[in-house]
Amino acid sequence: MNASEFRRRGKEMVDYVADYLEGIEGRQVFPDVDPGYLRPLIPTTAPQEPEAFEDIIEDVEKIIMPGVTHWHSPYFFAYFPTASSYPAMLADMLCGAIGCIGFSWAASPACTELETVMMDWLGKMLQLPEAFLAGEAGEGGGVIQGTASEATLVALLAARTKVTRCLQAASPELTQAAIMEKLVAYTSDQAHSSVEKASLIGGVRLKAIPSDAKFAMRASALQEALDRDKAAGLIPFFVVATLGTTSCCSFDNLLEVGPICHEEGVWLHVDAAYAGSAFICPEFRHLLNGVEEHLSLPREAAGTAPFLLAHNEARVPSLSLTHQEHSHSVVRPRARGAQVKKRTDLTGAFRLDPVYLRHSHQDSGLITDYRHWQLPLGRRFRSLKMWFVFRMYGVKGLQAYIRKHVQLAHAFEALVRQDPRFEICAEVTLGLVCFRLKGSNKLNEALLESINSAKKIHLVPCSLRDRFVLRFAICSRTVELAHVQRAWEHIQEMAATVLAAQGEDKAEIKN
């Protein structure tokens, strides 16, 4: 394909994408295929000769689209939004064309410097303390991680490295293995499964802190667990607080948890993967309150176990924050921001400098080499998408987008509350509503099965206090009140069918 054909095919692809998105409402939101459907439809080996672009596009419709779950459909209410916007797609095209692998400043200076500035823009939009910003010579800063899960893993590994080095500096006779077997991380019982996965990869034990009636981690429960483990000679080193849990969008109490982490000298990682982008709206910014509290100096506390004494004497608490920009925002996936209060806590854990990656400016103190901030070496020019979206939407446009999603969620909540057969299962704060039929888990499982089998809308469940709950997440950029109302009418119809079937079953049992 030469430049001339690329121009022609590129315009055709833009038309195809625009037609797909404009007509997505007419596509069945969830595919009607069985596992393994695709393999029989394509050859078993790659073609020896080039094939026509027209044939490939035809096969996209015949083979690919039948197996696609249409996440951007206004009838997709599952998981969380992936978001999408035309400015982000345009930036994606440019990103692919430039094709740099921005692992260091020298690999592509614009790639590194734009990311640093964009993360500062975002930090200011979120009203983060100055310590989280890179500025011209700041100690903090942000990085775009591949996923929120990756951001949590990076924070845990950095915290593990930091506490290990501190303990060995205070007690050189301690081996890494001896320290590792004592380390303990903590998170709410409502935290995302990626936190548990991070602990598995990191080789440290993780303890779930029981949440309160609002599914939030509170200070008393966390302190009790820390005290118990310290008395047993263990080393608390890492706490994950979640702002906007996946199951029900609950918020751990950062104002309480932050000071405890300070006093105990443990790294606090704030997972705001879903809710983070909503904090650019002043009315939701209070949900992040407590980040500022973590910036004060910790009190020294006396330890009893030898391991703990060394830890307390050498501790320097750290704070990291993940905010997943695809959730409510309109930056496409692969733009998950992570801010840190002290960048050396990350770079110190992952820094390696083989000769082939060195460059003359790396020790100048004026630049960032993002390969030291992440697990992979290579990285795309992802900040272009943030730059395009921030400029073409503006802060006010992004705020309006978020507010619309929240308003639609509250509209759905109001509809549910009007039907006495249903109940709301968690406080509705942002764009997620957790609800269920009043009755057994089996009844609600049957309801979800009937809803998703009809394939008019798509939902996924969660478990709250052992209750099977349906989640209704406002996801699509194009969703309107009419879509929400039609979705509710469909849910009511399915509920009537399921309840009728339950009544028939009970009658049969009686007879």
Wavefront OBJ file of the C-alpha trace (Angstrom):
o trace
v 0.000 0.000 0.000
v 1.514 3.297 -1.075
v 0.653 6.788 0.170
v -1.920 7.337 -2.558
v -3.841 4.171 -1.742
v -3.515 4.894 1.962
v -5.218 8.250 1.462
v -8.097 6.569 -0.355
v -8.454 3.620 2.032
v -7.989 5.837 5.054
v -10.935 7.983 4.017
v -12.973 4.841 3.450
v -12.072 3.555 6.914
v -13.052 6.851 8.541
v -16.399 6.603 6.747
v -16.793 2.996 7.898
v -16.040 3.920 11.530
v -18.384 6.913 11.425
v -21.150 4.776 9.902
v -20.566 2.082 12.528
v -20.854 4.525 15.409
v -23.818 6.368 13.919
v -25.673 3.120 13.363
v -24.545 1.235 16.455
v -27.932 1.600 18.124
v -29.395 -0.670 15.438
v -26.909 -3.475 16.118
v -27.638 -6.197 18.647
v -25.678 -5.131 21.701
v -24.515 -8.657 22.678
v -23.423 -11.211 20.060
v -25.390 -14.358 19.317
v -22.457 -16.701 18.759
v -21.085 -19.800 20.458
v -17.495 -20.278 21.665
v -15.242 -21.184 18.745
v -17.540 -19.603 16.147
v -14.766 -17.737 14.348
v -12.180 -20.419 13.539
v -14.276 -22.258 10.907
v -14.949 -18.949 9.145
v -11.329 -18.100 8.306
v -8.546 -20.087 6.604
v -6.219 -22.140 8.766
v -3.136 -20.344 7.397
v -2.250 -16.827 6.303
v -2.628 -16.044 2.567
v 0.427 -16.399 0.357
v -0.611 -13.507 -1.883
v -2.008 -10.076 -0.954
v -5.767 -9.786 -0.652
v -7.979 -6.862 -1.591
v -8.954 -4.237 0.973
v -12.593 -4.591 -0.123
v -12.548 -8.296 0.747
v -11.105 -7.572 4.189
v -13.757 -4.970 4.989
v -16.455 -7.337 3.768
v -15.129 -9.997 6.130
v -15.152 -7.504 8.995
v -18.928 -7.352 8.641
v -19.374 -11.072 7.954
v -16.925 -12.509 10.495
v -15.861 -9.935 13.079
v -18.964 -7.856 13.753
v -21.205 -10.873 14.549
v -18.876 -11.642 17.455
v -18.487 -8.106 18.775
v -20.048 -6.909 22.005
v -20.873 -3.311 21.164
v -19.521 -1.434 24.171
v -20.454 1.924 22.698
v -24.074 1.003 22.114
v -26.545 3.130 24.091
v -27.976 -0.193 25.309
v -24.696 -1.366 26.826
v -24.998 -0.973 30.612
v -22.402 -3.537 31.733
v -19.037 -3.234 33.470
v -17.911 0.419 33.276
v -17.651 2.856 30.354
v -14.706 2.474 28.006
v -15.617 5.861 26.574
v -14.862 6.999 23.087
v -14.652 10.270 21.217
v -13.819 11.431 17.743
v -10.905 13.620 18.941
v -9.350 10.599 20.669
v -9.730 8.494 17.515
v -8.019 11.166 15.450
v -5.185 11.269 17.955
v -4.957 7.478 17.795
v -4.413 7.725 14.058
v -1.582 10.200 14.537
v -0.116 8.087 17.331
v -0.050 5.075 15.027
v 1.508 7.104 12.231
v 4.307 8.525 14.382
v 4.879 5.066 15.821
v 7.528 6.022 18.369
v 8.406 3.814 21.333
v 8.780 6.460 24.020
v 10.680 4.596 26.694
v 13.053 7.512 27.241
v 13.266 11.221 26.562
v 15.818 10.636 23.810
v 13.601 8.049 22.121
v 11.170 10.863 21.320
v 11.342 14.049 23.400
v 7.813 15.209 22.527
v 6.348 11.866 23.614
v 7.863 12.205 27.088
v 7.374 15.923 27.601
v 3.756 16.018 26.428
v 2.873 13.200 28.832
v 4.490 15.043 31.734
v 2.583 18.216 30.925
v -0.720 16.407 30.295
v -0.494 14.639 33.642
v 0.081 18.005 35.282
v -2.950 19.394 33.415
v -4.972 16.487 34.737
v -3.612 16.875 38.251
v -4.681 20.515 38.246
v -8.117 19.587 36.887
v -8.429 17.196 39.839
v -7.167 19.902 42.213
v -4.400 17.645 43.468
v -1.859 19.093 45.890
v 1.222 20.636 44.299
v 3.321 17.687 45.498
v 1.626 15.454 42.910
v 2.723 17.626 39.992
v 5.972 17.461 38.067
v 6.176 21.146 37.206
v 9.644 22.188 36.162
v 11.494 20.580 39.052
v 8.884 18.873 41.236
v 9.370 15.593 43.078
v 5.975 14.223 42.058
v 4.346 13.726 38.696
v 2.135 11.449 36.669
v 2.450 8.594 34.228
v 0.024 6.909 31.846
v -0.042 3.228 32.770
v -1.424 0.533 30.501
v -4.242 -0.347 32.899
v -5.400 0.494 36.398
v -4.420 -3.052 37.379
v -0.886 -2.377 36.185
v -0.788 0.845 38.184
v -1.709 -1.034 41.378
v 0.927 -3.691 40.714
v 3.608 -1.072 40.057
v 2.735 0.722 43.307
v 2.830 -2.513 45.300
v 6.186 -3.570 43.850
v 7.628 -0.110 44.483
v 6.380 -0.185 48.076
v 7.832 -3.663 48.551
v 11.217 -2.525 47.253
v 11.198 0.593 49.397
v 10.385 -1.121 52.677
v 12.879 -3.913 51.965
v 15.690 -1.431 51.366
v 14.749 0.561 54.463
v 14.760 -2.533 56.654
v 18.048 -3.818 55.262
v 19.649 -0.404 55.718
v 18.639 -0.459 59.381
v 19.438 -4.168 59.874
v 21.933 -5.387 57.220
v 21.714 -8.962 58.463
v 18.096 -9.262 57.276
v 17.655 -11.197 54.046
v 15.082 -10.309 51.437
v 13.366 -13.660 51.979
v 13.070 -13.035 55.727
v 11.464 -9.663 55.064
v 9.158 -10.892 52.318
v 7.553 -13.524 54.510
v 6.592 -10.808 57.012
v 5.126 -8.248 54.605
v 1.371 -7.658 54.619
v -0.795 -5.547 52.300
v -4.364 -4.463 53.055
v -7.439 -3.482 51.105
v -11.195 -3.382 51.489
v -13.262 -6.508 50.918
v -14.883 -4.495 48.108
v -11.629 -3.810 46.237
v -11.115 -4.897 42.646
v -9.685 -8.372 42.081
v -6.623 -6.768 40.488
v -5.408 -5.855 43.987
v -5.394 -9.511 44.965
v -3.680 -10.368 41.690
v -1.006 -7.747 42.376
v -0.302 -9.350 45.747
v 0.004 -12.773 44.114
v 2.472 -11.463 41.550
v 4.309 -9.500 44.224
v 4.570 -12.543 46.472
v 3.102 -10.862 49.555
v 0.077 -11.718 51.647
v -3.033 -9.572 51.306
v -5.680 -9.096 53.961
v -9.204 -7.913 53.207
v -10.590 -5.344 55.642
v -14.345 -5.770 56.297
v -16.301 -2.821 54.914
v -19.063 -0.956 56.712
v -22.776 -0.717 55.892
v -21.967 1.554 52.924
v -19.336 -0.898 51.649
v -16.480 1.416 52.677
v -13.231 0.674 54.504
v -13.086 2.565 57.794
v -10.252 3.497 60.130
v -11.272 1.295 63.045
v -11.293 -1.926 61.036
v -7.975 -1.102 59.344
v -6.305 -0.133 62.633
v -7.472 -3.341 64.281
v -5.906 -5.426 61.513
v -2.645 -3.452 61.629
v -2.363 -3.775 65.412
v -3.059 -7.487 65.306
v -0.430 -8.112 62.639
v 2.198 -5.930 64.271
v 1.704 -7.854 67.509
v 2.357 -11.041 65.557
v 5.661 -9.643 64.255
v 4.407 -8.937 60.749
v 5.205 -5.834 58.687
v 2.282 -3.801 57.301
v 3.646 -1.968 54.249
v 0.896 -1.245 51.701
v -2.762 -0.173 51.811
v -5.090 0.181 48.824
v -8.059 2.508 49.326
v -10.700 2.445 46.602
v -12.693 5.458 45.462
v -15.514 4.075 43.343
v -15.469 0.296 43.750
v -16.281 -1.896 40.768
v -19.140 -3.709 42.465
v -21.181 -0.752 43.692
v -19.129 2.477 43.383
v -18.538 2.794 47.120
v -15.843 5.054 48.559
v -13.339 4.132 51.243
v -12.989 6.840 53.858
v -9.745 8.495 52.816
v -9.934 11.113 55.569
v -9.720 8.287 58.104
v -7.465 5.839 56.277
v -4.833 8.378 55.203
v -3.731 9.478 58.684
v -3.453 5.852 59.824
v -1.148 5.067 56.907
v 0.932 8.070 57.902
v 1.199 7.056 61.509
v 2.024 3.459 60.641
v 4.491 4.363 57.890
v 2.819 2.375 55.110
v 2.395 3.230 51.435
v -1.153 4.328 50.592
v -2.326 3.632 47.057
v -5.645 5.215 46.081
v -7.460 3.282 43.354
v -9.865 5.742 41.731
v -10.000 3.856 38.452
v -13.723 4.413 37.894
v -14.513 7.556 39.849
v -11.302 9.523 39.386
v -12.243 11.461 36.283
v -15.478 12.636 37.962
v -13.406 14.605 40.476
v -12.871 17.315 37.859
v -16.436 18.376 38.709
v -16.418 20.570 41.836
v -19.519 18.846 43.230
v -17.680 15.495 43.279
v -14.215 16.693 44.310
v -15.002 16.152 48.019
v -14.887 12.412 47.349
v -11.114 12.789 46.995
v -10.750 14.719 50.254
v -8.057 13.202 52.390
v -5.339 13.197 49.761
v -4.134 16.463 51.279
v -4.074 14.916 54.759
v -1.541 12.366 53.616
v 1.013 15.059 52.863
v 1.734 15.911 56.499
v 4.721 14.371 58.237
v 4.025 11.123 60.122
v 4.446 10.655 63.837
v 7.054 8.163 64.910
v 5.495 5.160 66.601
v 7.183 2.615 68.803
v 7.305 -0.931 67.516
v 7.758 -4.127 69.450
v 8.870 -6.804 67.014
v 12.468 -6.500 65.703
v 11.230 -6.268 62.115
v 8.756 -3.569 63.022
v 11.297 -1.521 64.964
v 13.520 -1.310 61.922
v 10.568 -0.467 59.739
v 9.308 2.314 61.971
v 12.732 3.885 62.302
v 13.301 3.991 58.561
v 9.832 4.559 57.184
v 8.901 7.278 54.722
v 5.212 6.908 53.794
v 4.309 7.300 50.130
v 1.116 7.979 48.264
v 0.060 7.023 44.757
v -3.210 7.654 42.952
v -4.722 5.862 39.974
v -7.476 7.548 37.977
v -8.608 5.696 34.890
v -9.280 8.253 32.217
v -11.499 6.061 30.081
v -14.187 5.615 32.714
v -16.204 8.819 32.635
v -13.916 10.790 30.386
v -13.784 10.571 26.611
v -10.135 9.604 26.295
v -10.093 6.158 24.763
v -8.669 3.086 26.581
v -4.949 2.900 27.373
v -5.020 6.217 29.162
v -4.954 5.318 32.839
v -3.289 8.051 34.816
v -1.233 7.405 37.921
v 0.099 10.252 40.055
v 2.767 9.903 42.726
v 3.819 12.210 45.511
v 7.483 11.240 45.193
v 8.642 9.948 41.839
v 11.868 8.430 43.170
v 9.788 5.877 45.079
v 8.855 4.433 41.674
v 12.015 5.061 39.716
v 14.160 3.743 42.537
v 12.374 0.404 42.360
v 12.498 -0.125 38.597
v 15.582 1.740 37.398
v 17.944 -0.164 35.127
v 20.343 1.554 32.717
v 21.829 -0.763 30.087
v 24.239 0.974 27.726
v 21.875 0.822 24.746
v 19.217 2.837 26.612
v 21.464 5.548 28.012
v 21.516 9.075 26.626
v 23.400 12.257 27.367
v 20.550 14.083 29.153
v 19.371 11.336 31.486
v 21.145 12.698 34.563
v 20.398 16.351 33.929
v 17.495 16.408 36.379
v 15.377 18.192 33.786
v 13.689 15.249 32.092
v 11.699 12.090 32.753
v 12.489 8.639 31.417
v 9.195 6.809 31.723
v 10.749 3.376 31.360
v 11.591 3.721 35.063
v 7.913 4.326 35.945
v 6.403 1.131 34.558
v 6.850 -2.605 33.987
v 7.108 -2.675 30.164
v 9.922 -0.941 28.346
v 8.015 0.232 25.273
v 5.207 2.775 25.395
v 3.079 4.518 22.795
v 2.475 8.238 22.328
v -0.707 7.997 24.406
v -0.629 11.541 25.709
v -1.650 12.753 22.245
v -5.157 11.503 22.974
v -5.334 13.454 26.206
v -4.021 16.566 24.454
v -6.580 16.333 21.639
v -9.514 15.602 23.965
v -8.666 18.193 26.591
v -8.338 20.875 23.927
v -11.343 19.931 21.783
v -13.725 19.376 24.710
v -12.329 21.795 27.247
v -12.769 21.263 30.967
v -16.370 22.474 30.782
v -17.199 20.008 28.044
v -15.733 17.118 30.018
v -17.637 18.193 33.123
v -20.894 18.308 31.141
v -20.228 14.789 29.844
v -19.705 13.430 33.360
v -22.747 15.238 34.754
v -24.947 13.810 32.015
v -23.944 10.250 32.972
v -24.620 10.926 36.633
v -28.025 12.471 35.869
v -29.013 9.447 33.774
v -28.015 7.089 36.578
v -30.197 8.994 39.035
v -33.045 8.906 36.511
v -32.760 5.127 36.380
v -32.595 4.968 40.171
v -35.860 6.953 40.375
v -37.549 4.509 37.995
v -36.432 1.534 40.082
v -37.683 3.102 43.312
v -41.134 3.572 41.785
v -41.540 -0.193 41.331
v -42.230 -1.909 44.696
v -40.946 -5.224 43.312
v -37.385 -3.861 43.214
v -34.871 -2.445 45.672
v -31.774 -0.250 45.406
v -28.799 -1.995 47.005
v -26.180 0.737 47.334
v -26.003 4.510 47.367
v -26.008 5.993 43.870
v -23.207 8.543 43.629
v -21.984 8.581 40.041
v -23.054 6.594 36.985
v -23.757 3.180 38.528
v -26.995 1.813 39.995
v -27.073 -1.489 41.909
v -30.564 -2.992 42.115
v -32.401 -6.293 42.370
v -35.794 -7.884 42.640
v -36.893 -8.330 46.240
v -36.400 -12.017 46.722
v -33.843 -14.783 46.449
v -30.529 -14.834 44.636
v -31.943 -17.520 42.379
v -34.750 -15.193 41.341
v -32.304 -12.428 40.422
v -30.019 -14.829 38.604
v -33.003 -15.860 36.506
v -33.832 -12.211 35.833
v -30.316 -11.421 34.625
v -30.288 -14.525 32.454
v -33.548 -13.526 30.814
v -32.357 -9.939 30.244
v -29.075 -10.919 28.639
v -30.610 -13.777 26.659
v -32.980 -11.324 24.987
v -29.895 -9.303 23.926
v -31.745 -5.996 23.833
v -29.563 -4.588 26.609
v -26.511 -5.939 28.378
v -25.934 -6.050 32.166
v -23.499 -7.791 34.509
v -23.974 -8.678 38.201
v -22.052 -8.249 41.427
v -22.229 -9.762 44.892
v -22.958 -7.511 47.880
v -23.033 -9.203 51.277
v -23.732 -12.520 49.530
v -26.668 -11.031 47.656
v -26.813 -11.384 43.872
v -27.205 -7.848 42.544
v -27.678 -6.403 39.057
v -25.498 -3.477 37.989
v -26.769 -0.757 35.637
v -23.825 1.376 34.490
v -24.238 4.372 32.206
v -21.572 3.707 29.593
v -22.136 5.007 26.085
v -21.231 8.493 24.918
v -24.519 8.553 22.974
v -26.877 7.231 25.649
v -29.914 9.416 26.322
v -32.830 9.348 28.747
v -34.982 7.564 26.159
v -32.511 4.651 26.073
v -32.538 4.402 29.857
v -36.340 4.419 29.912
v -36.577 1.723 27.223
v -34.023 -0.363 29.111
v -36.095 -0.098 32.293
v -39.272 -1.075 30.465
v -37.468 -4.130 29.125
v -36.209 -5.033 32.612
v -39.760 -4.738 33.956
v -41.074 -7.010 31.219
v -38.421 -9.618 31.960
v -39.128 -9.315 35.687
v -42.840 -9.951 35.121
v -42.010 -13.081 33.129
v -39.595 -14.384 35.745
v -41.999 -13.697 38.626
v -44.817 -15.399 36.747
v -42.645 -18.445 36.174
v -41.725 -18.473 39.860
v -45.401 -18.364 40.778
v -46.099 -21.304 38.493
v -43.238 -23.274 40.013
v -44.549 -22.644 43.531
v -48.022 -23.735 42.436
v -46.643 -26.964 41.016
v -44.763 -27.658 44.242
v -47.956 -27.135 46.288
v -49.912 -29.458 44.027
l 1 2 3 4 5 6 7 8 9 10 11 12 13 14 15 16 17 18 19 20 21 22 23 24 25 26 27 28 29 30 31 32 33 34 35 36 37 38 39 40 41 42 43 44 45 46 47 48 49 50 51 52 53 54 55 56 57 58 59 60 61 62 63 64 65 66 67 68 69 70 71 72 73 74 75 76 77 78 79 80 81 82 83 84 85 86 87 88 89 90 91 92 93 94 95 96 97 98 99 100 101 102 103 104 105 106 107 108 109 110 111 112 113 114 115 116 117 118 119 120 121 122 123 124 125 126 127 128 129 130 131 132 133 134 135 136 137 138 139 140 141 142 143 144 145 146 147 148 149 150 151 152 153 154 155 156 157 158 159 160 161 162 163 164 165 166 167 168 169 170 171 172 173 174 175 176 177 178 179 180 181 182 183 184 185 186 187 188 189 190 191 192 193 194 195 196 197 198 199 200 201 202 203 204 205 206 207 208 209 210 211 212 213 214 215 216 217 218 219 220 221 222 223 224 225 226 227 228 229 230 231 232 233 234 235 236 237 238 239 240 241 242 243 244 245 246 247 248 249 250 251 252 253 254 255 256 257 258 259 260 261 262 263 264 265 266 267 268 269 270 271 272 273 274 275 276 277 278 279 280 281 282 283 284 285 286 287 288 289 290 291 292 293 294 295 296 297 298 299 300 301 302 303 304 305 306 307 308 309 310 311 312 313 314 315 316 317 318 319 320 321 322 323 324 325 326 327 328 329 330 331 332 333 334 335 336 337 338 339 340 341 342 343 344 345 346 347 348 349 350 351 352 353 354 355 356 357 358 359 360 361 362 363 364 365 366 367 368 369 370 371 372 373 374 375 376 377 378 379 380 381 382 383 384 385 386 387 388 389 390 391 392 393 394 395 396 397 398 399 400 401 402 403 404 405 406 407 408 409 410 411 412 413 414 415 416 417 418 419 420 421 422 423 424 425 426 427 428 429 430 431 432 433 434 435 436 437 438 439 440 441 442 443 444 445 446 447 448 449 450 451 452 453 454 455 456 457 458 459 460 461 462 463 464 465 466 467 468 469 470 471 472 473 474 475 476 477 478 479 480 481 482 483 484 485 486 487 488 489 490 491 492 493 494 495 496 497 498 499 500 501 502 503 504 505 506 507 508 509 510 511
